[in-house]
Amino acid sequence: MPRLAAASLAGTAIEFYDFFVYGTAAALVLGPLFFPTFSPLTGTLAAFGTFGVGFLARPLGSVLFGHLGDRRGRRPVLVLSLLLTGASTVAVGCVPSYGSIGVAAPVMLLVLRFFQGLGLGGEWGGAVLLTAEHAPPGRRALWSSFPQVGPAIGFVLANGVVLALSATLSDAEFARWGWRVPFWAAGALALGGLLLRWSIVESPRFLEIDDHARVPFVEVVRHHGRLVLLTAGALSAGYAVFYTVTTWSLTFATERLGVSRTVMLTCVMAAVVVKASLTPFMALLADRFGRRPMCLTGCAACGLWMLPMIALLGTGQPLLMFLGILGALVSFITMFAVIAAYLPELYEARVRCTGAAVGYNLGGVLGGALTPIVATALAEHSGRVPWGVGAYLTGVALLSLACFALLPETRPVPVPAVEPVTG
């Protein structure tokens, strides 16, 4: 289990590094470079629009790779999804700007972002299923939480590279070539991830399946459609909160509040590190008290914290901004540390790779793709404290809370030992 968990964690870290580095670039430089004929606001919205395309591609990726995972095994999904995402990310770093090739530049950016999302849509399902299906039932949430640490590591890597470049390069150098370096680095990371994953053994639960679904997605829609919609709605709040604090807040703080890029990246990265360290602990609580109670607690905390978070962010003071972001991410991880065990347990094994991944990535469309765009629009005509953004996030949290309330508990119940009969 430690070796398998480490390989899954490394893979998700690399793939989410690829995904997050685009989000950071979209918040900081892609608007002026690829949409220079737009106004600053419209350019930012357009850059976040290409960011959102990755989320729209993720459910399609979960259908394609889920079919492979349910028909041929979880292991091939991990290798192919990593190859696709890594190659697409390196290619983004090679796209000329609008000033060099005109409208072809944003079109190429859009296509490559789509392929990034396609690969990531398959990654999550394969990684968490391999870990969850190998793990002992009483510690399934704990072991399955390690792939959930991967996104935090990927975020810190992506933003750490950007932070280092921002600190050493002038704004002109960063805009001219510095922003491309994190994308090129994805190639080396992808090769390292492939070496780790090549020796992973197939899931024992998959090998036990005798009646593989012929078209898993059709079966999921036919027999588990309500479950997919509920899980997508339940997860949307987590995505909305995470991408508000890790993507939109960078633009808002640097452009509207005058906070330096270095300070803002440091605040967000520090909060993400704390969130990552708490992930196994939250998962242990889920093994002890259940998946659904943890998800309901985390979702309710998100709803209660959004307005205070926006108020703290609006101060422009680094310590207060950090506290606001930290509270949001702790609430987020209270539910998302559990999801890697919870979603697979909701679906039968023969369609688990498709069902769990589609629900997870549809939640990303609802919460992750739209939120930076909506938040940017809502904040445009507000003062230093965009209360409309806080109200929007609170509403999303209430929707997710209702969806979680309709989902069943799945924590395996220990079988009591039978006393031997004597006498």
WOQUIPE-V172796 format. One record per backbone hydrogen bond with DSSP energy under -1.0 kcal/mol. CO is the residue of the C=O (numbers start at 1). NH is the residue of the N-H. E is the energy in kcal/mol with one decimal. If there is no record, write none. Layout:
# WOQUIPE-V172796
co-><CO,CO>
nh-><NH,NH>
e-><E,E>
This chain:
# WOQUIPE-V172796
co-><1,2,3,4,5,6,7,8,9,10,11,12,13,14,15,16,17,19,20,21,22,23,24,25,25,29,30,31,33,35,39,40,41,42,43,44,45,46,47,48,49,52,53,57,58,59,60,61,62,63,64,65,66,67,68,74,75,76,77,78,79,80,81,82,83,84,85,86,87,88,89,91,92,97,97,98,101,102,103,104,105,106,107,108,109,110,111,112,113,114,115,116,117,119,120,122,123,124,125,126,127,128,129,131,136,137,139,140,143,146,149,150,151,152,153,154,155,156,157,158,159,160,161,162,163,164,165,170,171,172,173,173,174,177,178,180,181,184,185,186,187,188,189,190,191,192,193,194,197,203,206,215,216,217,218,219,220,224,225,226,227,228,229,230,231,232,235,236,237,238,239,240,241,242,243,243,244,247,248,249,250,251,252,252,253,260,261,262,263,264,265,266,267,268,269,270,271,272,273,274,278,279,280,281,282,283,284,285,286,291,292,293,294,295,296,297,298,299,300,301,302,305,306,307,308,309,310,313,317,318,319,320,321,322,323,324,325,326,327,328,329,330,332,333,335,338,338,339,341,343,348,351,352,353,354,355,356,357,358,359,361,362,363,364,364,370,371,372,373,374,375,379,385,386,386,387,388,389,390,391,392,393,394,395,396,397,398,399,400,401,404>
nh-><5,6,7,8,9,10,11,12,13,14,15,16,17,18,19,20,21,23,24,25,26,27,28,29,30,33,34,35,98,38,43,44,45,46,47,48,49,50,51,52,53,56,57,61,62,63,64,65,66,67,68,69,70,71,72,78,79,80,81,82,83,84,85,86,87,88,89,90,91,92,93,94,95,100,101,102,104,105,107,108,109,110,111,112,113,114,115,116,117,118,119,120,121,123,124,126,127,128,129,130,131,132,133,135,139,140,143,144,146,149,153,154,155,156,157,158,159,160,161,162,163,164,165,166,167,168,169,174,175,176,177,178,179,180,181,184,185,187,189,190,191,192,193,194,195,196,197,198,200,207,209,219,220,221,222,223,224,228,229,230,231,232,233,234,235,236,239,240,241,242,243,244,245,246,247,248,249,251,252,253,254,255,256,257,259,264,265,266,267,268,269,270,271,272,273,274,275,276,277,278,282,283,284,285,286,287,288,289,290,295,296,297,298,299,300,301,302,303,304,305,306,309,310,311,312,313,314,316,321,322,323,324,325,326,327,328,329,330,331,332,333,334,336,337,338,341,342,343,345,346,351,355,356,357,358,359,360,361,362,363,365,366,367,368,369,374,375,376,377,378,379,382,387,389,390,391,392,393,394,395,396,397,398,399,400,401,402,403,404,405,407>
e-><-3.1,-2.3,-2.1,-2.3,-2.7,-2.6,-2.1,-2.4,-2.4,-2.1,-2.5,-2.5,-1.8,-2.0,-1.7,-3.2,-2.5,-1.2,-2.5,-1.9,-2.8,-1.8,-1.5,-2.9,-2.3,-1.6,-2.7,-2.2,-2.0,-1.4,-3.3,-2.1,-2.4,-2.6,-2.3,-2.5,-1.6,-1.9,-1.7,-2.3,-1.3,-1.9,-1.9,-2.4,-2.3,-1.8,-2.5,-2.9,-1.3,-1.9,-1.6,-2.9,-2.6,-1.7,-3.2,-1.1,-1.3,-2.3,-2.3,-1.2,-1.8,-2.2,-2.3,-2.3,-2.3,-2.0,-2.1,-2.1,-1.9,-1.7,-1.3,-1.4,-1.3,-1.4,-1.8,-2.1,-1.1,-1.9,-1.4,-2.5,-2.2,-2.3,-2.2,-2.5,-2.2,-1.9,-1.9,-2.2,-2.3,-2.2,-2.2,-2.2,-2.2,-1.6,-1.4,-1.6,-2.5,-2.5,-1.9,-1.9,-1.5,-3.2,-2.8,-1.5,-1.9,-1.2,-2.3,-2.4,-1.1,-1.2,-1.9,-3.0,-2.4,-2.5,-2.7,-2.6,-2.9,-2.4,-2.2,-1.9,-2.8,-2.4,-2.3,-2.7,-2.0,-1.1,-2.3,-2.8,-2.2,-2.0,-2.6,-2.2,-2.2,-1.3,-1.0,-1.9,-2.2,-1.5,-1.7,-2.5,-1.9,-2.0,-2.3,-2.2,-1.8,-1.7,-2.1,-1.5,-1.4,-1.7,-1.3,-1.8,-2.5,-2.6,-2.3,-2.7,-2.6,-2.2,-2.1,-2.4,-2.5,-2.3,-2.5,-2.5,-2.1,-1.0,-1.9,-2.6,-2.7,-2.6,-2.6,-1.3,-2.0,-2.0,-1.1,-2.0,-2.4,-1.1,-2.5,-2.7,-1.9,-2.7,-2.0,-1.2,-2.6,-2.3,-2.4,-2.0,-2.2,-2.2,-2.6,-2.4,-1.8,-2.2,-2.2,-1.7,-2.3,-2.5,-2.0,-1.4,-2.3,-2.0,-2.3,-1.9,-1.5,-1.9,-1.4,-3.6,-1.6,-2.0,-2.7,-2.2,-2.6,-2.3,-2.3,-2.3,-2.0,-2.1,-2.0,-1.7,-1.3,-2.7,-2.2,-2.1,-2.4,-2.6,-2.2,-1.3,-2.8,-2.5,-2.2,-2.2,-2.5,-3.0,-2.3,-1.6,-2.4,-2.5,-1.8,-2.2,-2.6,-1.4,-2.4,-2.0,-1.0,-1.3,-2.4,-2.5,-1.4,-1.0,-1.4,-2.8,-2.3,-1.1,-2.7,-2.1,-2.1,-2.6,-2.4,-1.6,-1.4,-2.2,-2.7,-1.8,-1.9,-2.9,-3.3,-1.9,-2.1,-2.7,-2.2,-1.3,-1.8,-1.3,-1.2,-2.5,-2.2,-2.4,-2.1,-2.1,-2.1,-2.2,-2.0,-2.0,-2.3,-2.4,-1.9,-1.7,-2.8,-1.9,-1.2>
